[in-house]
Amino acid sequence: MFKKKRFGKCSGNYRLEDIWADADEISGAIRKMEKNYPTLSRKIFIITEGPYDYEFYSRFFSGDLCEIRIANSKKNVISVVNSILSEISGNASDSVIGIIDRDFSFFEDSEETNITNEDGEGSRPENLFLTDTHDIETMIVSNDLIKRVLDHYATNSAGKSFQRSMLDAVRGGDILSKLVECCSFIGFSLYINEKYNLNITFKHINCKKRNVFTDFTDVTSMSFDKEKYLVLLKKRNKEKYDRFLEALSREKPCFERFLKDPMQLCRGHDLMCVLLADININYPQKSGEKVRSRDLERLFRNMYDENRFYETGLFKDLKRWAENKIPKISDEIFLNSTGNAQ
């Protein structure tokens, strides 16, 4: 049984309480559909992690046949899907799927996504799907998308166009590679923390109220200062820091190997924070207001070319599942770039 959720302010054009994933409610709705309308097309419930996931995936699923809900975390998505699957059986189990971030499971098999069966064996259910890369942001980011986002802010900028042209020359033009250079070690730190269960605190390394990334990145060259970053990490984790360094030294040979797959290693939020620092310094807005991280991330999702989603491994997995499990409506549950069923 899940605790009753206390909701905060509304987000976008929806209320959080309306899209909350309540396992009991969804199970009841699925059973009701099976009992009263067994021959009709079923509604598919899609459980995602949070409001931003809800906004993103709503662009690709039919609102008539699919109902997207949020569970507020990856762990909760798995728990909700597990709870629903344990309460329903047969074809009804094909009425719910979960979509979660891959995080670091690309590098190391994670039992987190497994659901244990009656024999005590664990495996990832076929109803649970993972992003191609670490998260949504890393799955959609590209130099082309970054350019379009920066052009948007340049249009509304109060100046500094000459300074920006000089920065392009200094950085070599490939901004995404520079962002990866600034964030890859942070991702590796998070991987070490997770693998060794160190419980290191990273919450203070964010760009919500103040962009802490400016403490250890050079916005001009978009370069990362490892020592400054470690000093900042140590301030909140003094008792655990030595253990962290030991683990870091032990895993150091893996770092170069992990760098071959940067979008699996880096968190999208970190990439956005480094870019946000650049925007707020070099693209000062005419309104005089600072660009917020949530607005930047939403702009990235909104400017993302929808056609590229249909090229992802995630979509191909979803499409394959739909064709096998719900063939009668497999083409209708997905929207194309025009907003119509495929």
N, C-alpha and C positions, 0 to 999 in steps of 0.2 A: 504494500500500500504506500502511495506517495503522499508526502506532506502537502497540505494545501498551500498553493503558491500565493504570495503577496505581490501584487502587481504595482509597478511604478507608473510613470507617465506614459501616455500613448506615443507610439512611434509611427511615423509616416501617415498613411491613410487607414490605419487599422488600430484596434485595441489589443494589447497583449493578451488580455484574458480571453479574447475570441479565438486566438490562434494557439493557445496553450495545449500541449499534448497531454491530455489526461487519459491514462491507460484504460481505466474502467469505462469511461465515456466512449472511447473509440471501440473497445471490445464490444460494448453493448450495441453500438451503431452497426458494426459489422454483422453481429448475430441477427439483428433486426432485419437487415437487408437480405441476408441469406434465408430467413424464415418467410418474409413477406414478398420478396421480389427475386426468387431464385433464378428465374429465366432472363432477368433484365441485366443490363450492364451494371457492374458494381462500381461504387465509388472507391477510389484508391487513396488511402491516407499515407502521406509522405511526412515522416518525422525528421526534422532538421535541428541543428544545434541552437541557433539564435535568430533574432530579428533580421540581421543582415543576410543570413542564409535564406530566410523566408523571402526577402525581397529579391534576392538573386534567382532562386529556383522558380519563383512565381512567373518568371519570364519564359519558362520553357515547358511548363505543364498546363494542360487544359483546366481552367477553373470549373468547368462543368463536370468533369470526371474525376478531378483530383482535389484533395483538400490538404493543404500544407500546414503543418503544425510545428511548433518549436518546443524543445525540451530543456533549453537553457544550458546544456553542456553535452559534450560527446558521451560522457558516462551515462547521462540521463537518456540520451537517444537509445543507447544500447539496452538500458534497463526497461524503457518503455516498450521497445520492440520485443524484448524477451518476455515481458509480462503479457503482452497481447498474444504472442504466439503460443504461450502456455495455456491460454484460456480459450482459444479457438482452434479448430482443426480442419482438415480437408482443404477444399478450394478456398474456404474463407481466409486461410492464412495468406493467400495471395492478394489480400486487400490492404496490406500494410507493408511499407518499406522504410528503411532509414538511410539517410545520407550523412556521412560524417567526414571530418578532415582526416587525411592519412597520417598527419604528424610525422613521427620518426619511424613508423612501421616499415618503410621502404628499406631501412638499413638493418632492422632487427625485428624478427617476428614478435608480435605483441599478443599476449593472451587477453588483452583488454577487450578486443572485439569478439572474443569467443563466447559462445553460449553453450552451457553444459547440457547434454541430453540425459535420458533416464539411466544410461549405463555409466554416467560420470565422465564421458568423453567430451572434450570441448572443441568447437570449430566455429568459424565465422559463418553465420547463416546466409543463405543465398538472398535473403531479403535485405541485407545490409551492404551498402555501397560506399566506396571511398573515393575521394578526390584523386585526380591523377598525381598531384604533387602535395606538398605539405598542407596547403589549405586553399581556399577559393582564390585568395589574392595572388598566390604564386602560380596558380593554374591559369589565371587570365592575363597576368602581366606580360608585357612585351615592350620592346623599344618603340614600336609604332604606337601602342596605347599610351605610353608615357609621353611621347611627343604630342599627341592630341590633347592630353590633359594639360601639359605645359602651355600649349598654344591657347587653350581656354583661359588660363590664368594670365597669359601675356596680353590677351585682348582686353582684360579688365585691370591691367597693371598701370600704376601711376608713373612708370618710368623705368630706368635702369636697362633699357634695351641694349645699349652699347656694352654695359658690364656683362650682360648675359651672353653676348656674342663672344666676348673675350673668354668667358668661362667655358664655352663649348670647345674652344681651342685648347685650353688647359686640360680639360677632361678627356679629350680625344673622341667625343661624340657618342660613345657607347655608354649611356647613363646607366642602363640596367646592370652592366658589368661592374660599374663603380658602386652601385647600391649593394650588389652581392659582396663585394670586397669589404664593405662596412658592416655587413650583417652576418656573414658566414661563421665567424668565431662566436658570435652571440648564440647562433643556432647550435653550434657544437657544445657550448656551455650548457645549454638547456638539455641537450641529449645526454651529456655526462650526468647532470643532476637527476634526470629521469632514470637512467640505467642503474645508478648506484643508490637511488632513493636517499639522496642527500638532504632533501627538503630545503634547498637554497631558495631564498626569496629573490624574485626577479620583478616583483610588482612595481618597484620604484623606477624601473628602467622602462619608461613609457613617454608618450608625448601628449597626454590628455590636458593637464593644466599647464605644465611647463615642459618644453621639449628637452628632456634629459639627454637625448642623443647628441645635443650640441656640446655636451661636456667631454665627449670622447671621439667626436668626428669633426673633421675640418670641412666646413661647408663649401669653401672655395674649391678645394681639390677633390672633395668627396673621398677623403681618406680616413682610415680607422686607426685610432691610437689604442693599442691593446693594453698598455700599462695603465692608462687613465681609466679604461673600462674596468680592469681588475681592481683598481683602487676603489671605484664606485661600488663594485660588487661586494668587496670586503667590508665596507662600512655597515651594511645591513646583515652581514653573515660572518661575524668575527669568529664565533665558536666553531663554525662548520668549514671555514675557509681552508684550513690546512688539509682537511680530508678532500676537499674539492681539488686542490692543487695536486694532490697525490693521484687522484683519479684522472685528472687532466693529463698528467705526465704518462700514466699507464696507457691511456687511449690515444696519445699523440700520433702514433703511426696511422691511425684511422682517418685523421683529419684530411690529409691530402687525397685519400681515396674518396672521402665523402664530398670533396670539392668538385668531383667530376659530375655530381648531380646536385647543383646548387639550389634548385627549386624544391628539392626534398629536404635540404638542410636548413634553409632560411625560412623564417616566419614572414608571412606577408605583411603583418602589422609592423615589423621592424623595418622592412623596405619602405613602407609608407612613411614612417617616422623620419627617416633620413631624407626622403624626398620632401617631406613637409617643411623641414628646416630650410632647405634650399628655396622652396617657394616663398616662405614668409620673409626671407632675407632678400632674395633676388627678384621676386615678383610681388612687390608691395601693392596691395589692392587699392583701387580708387576710393573704396568705402572707408579705408583706414582700419578695417578690422583684420585680425589675423585669421588665416584659414585654419579650420579645426580638423583634427585627424579624422573624425567621423565623416565630415563633409568630403574630404579628399577620398576616403575609401568608397563612399557612396558614388562619387563622380566616376571613379575607376569602374565600378560595376555598371553604372548607367551608360558609359561610353564604350563598354566592351562590345565588340562585334559579335552579335548573337550567333552568326553562322559558324564561328569558331568553336562554340560549345558543342555543335553537332559533329565535330572532328575529334573530340576528347575521348579518352578511354572510358571515362565515367559514363558518357552518353551511350557509347557502344555497349557497355555492360548493362545499362538500364534497358536499352532497346532489345538486347538479346533475352533478358529476363522477361520482358513484356511479351515478346513473341512466343516464348515457351509457356508462360503461365496464364496470360490473358490474351490469347491470339485474336479474339473477336474485337478487342478495342485497343490493340497494341499500337496502331497507327494514330488513333484518335487522342491518346492521353498526352502526346507531345505537340507543342506548338512550333511552327516554323518562324522565320524572321518576320513574317507579316502579321503574326499573332493568331494565325489560323491553325487548325489541326493539320498534321502532316498528311 
